[in-house]
């Protein structure tokens, strides 16, 4: 059964520091080392738990090196999960399409201003992209293939939807629908993440 955004309600409650602004990407068949290389990243060691990831990301910002940001990765089955606190590389179309060569790339982003993006690329082809708050305005080669799923999963039906702040949680559910990978509280809390810094632009 397809999950909905409601199944991810714990994210804001349990992890407010990362929920405020993040980008989460799932990439099939690439290890964290391979993904770091593909993003022209620099290895930065590892940290345990998402709270430590957020701390390390903000420590990177405080260094004043404005063209790089910290990312955290872990393997989940045949996928690599990449988390960017306060980042957006995963939904930057140019970067995502290039990095998706030979694989699947599913990413979603939200920031403190409720700006958001959901992006799905396959082998350098943009399959689906839209603002989770405005899911009727979609583009990509699969823009209409998931119409029913998008409707069921909990995205707002229009801008007057009574729960407009629910949109980014629905993005988690859509990513799980496409990948089979569930982001869970335990995954965020207990994982030792491989970290790297990548260029922002």
N, C-alpha and C positions, 0 to 999 in steps of 0.2 A: 504494500500500500504506500502510495506517495505521501511523504510528509508534507506538512504545511509550515508556514512561518511560525505558527503557534508552538510547534515542537522545538523551536529555537528561542523561546522566550527567556530561557535561563541566561542567554548570552549577555544581555544588558544588565541583568540583576547580579550575576556572579562575576562578571569581568568588565566593570565600567571603564577601567583605564584603557583597554584596547577597543571597547565598543564605541568609544567616542569618535575614533577616526582610524580606519584600517583598510587594508586591501588583502584579500585572501585568494590564493590561486592554487589550483590543482593541475599538475602536469603529469601525463601518463608516460611511464616507461623511462624516465630520466632520473638518475640518482641525484641527491643534493649536490654532489661534486660536479656532475655533468651539467646540472642546471646553473650552478655558479659560473661555470665556464661559458655557458651559452649566454649568460647575462653580463659577461666580462667582469665578473665580481672578484673581490679579494677575500679569501678565507679569513675569518675572525674568531675561530675557536667555537666553543659551544657553551650554552647555558641551559639550566633546567627550569622549565615552567614559563608560562606566558608573562607573569609579572616581571621576571628577570629579563625577558626579551624586551618588554616595554622600557624598563630601566636602561638597558644597554642601548636601545634606539635613541632615547632622549640624551644619553651621555654622548652619543655620536653627534647629535645636533649641537650640543654645547661646545664641541670642539671647534665649531665655526667653519667647518668644511662644507660649504653649501651645496656642492655638486654630488655628494654621496649620501646614501642612507643605509641603515642596517636592515637586513632581512633575515628571517629565521626559517629553517626548513627541517622537515622530517619525512621519512618514508612511511606511507600507509598503504599496505598491499602493493599494488603495481603503480601507485601514484606517489608523487612527491607533493606535500603540502608546503606552500610558501606563504609566510605571514609577514606583512609590512605594517608595523605600527605607524600610523599617520603617513602612509605612503600610497602610491598609485601607479607604480611601474607596471603591475600586472594588467591594468586596464588601459595602458597607453597603447593605442592601436599599433603604432609602428613597431614598438618593442615586442608586443605580444605576437603579432603576425610573424615577425622574423624568428622569434624563439620557438614558435609552434611547429617548425619544420619537422615533418615526419612523426608528429604526435598530436595529442589533444591538449588544449589549454583552456581552462575554465576559470574565470576570475570575477570577483565582485568587490566593489569599493563603496565606502560611505564615509562622509566626513561630518564634522560638527555642524556644518551648515545644511545638512540633509541633501547635499549633492551626492549623487551616486551613479554607478555604471555597472552593468552586468555584461560580460564579454565572453563569447565562446568562439575559439578558433580551432581549425583542423588543418594541419599541414599548410600553413600560411594563407589559408582561406578564411575570411571572416564569416562564420556561420550565423551568429546572432549577437546583436548589441542593442542595448536600450537602457534608459534611465528607469530604475526600479519603481520610482514614483509615477512614471508615465509609461506603463508597459504596453499600451496600445500603439505607441510610436516606436516600432522596432525596425531594424534593418539587418541585412545579411542574407546569405543564401538559404538559411533555414528559418527565416523570420516568421513564417506561418506554421511551421511544423509543430511547434509546441504551444499553439494557441490555447488548446483545452487545458493543458497542464498548467500554463501560466494563470489561467482563470481560476483553477482549483486550488492553487498552492498558497494564495493569500496576498497577492499583489493588489494594490488599490485598483478598482475598476475605472475610476476617473479622479480628477483632481479634487472633487467634492466628497470623496470617500471619507466616512467618519473616522477611519483609522489610518491616516496618511503616514504615520510614523512606523507602520508595520512593514513597510516595503523592504527594508534591508534584511529583515529576518526571513522574508520569503526568498530572498536571493540565496541564503544558505540552503533552503529546501530545494531550490531549482538546481543548484550545484550538486547536491546529493543525488537528485534524480538523474543527472547526466553522468555522474561518475561512480555512483554506488558508495561513495566515501562520506561517512557521517562525521562531522566535527562534533566532538563531545566535550563536556567539562573535564573528564579525566584526561583526554588527549591534550588539552591545553595546560592543565595543571601539572601533569606527571612527566611529560615528554622532555627528554634532553634534546634540544634543538641545535642543529648545525647552523652557525651564523656566517654571514658574509656582508660586505658592503658592496653596493652596486651604484653606478652612476644614476642620477635622477633623470637626466635628459639624454 
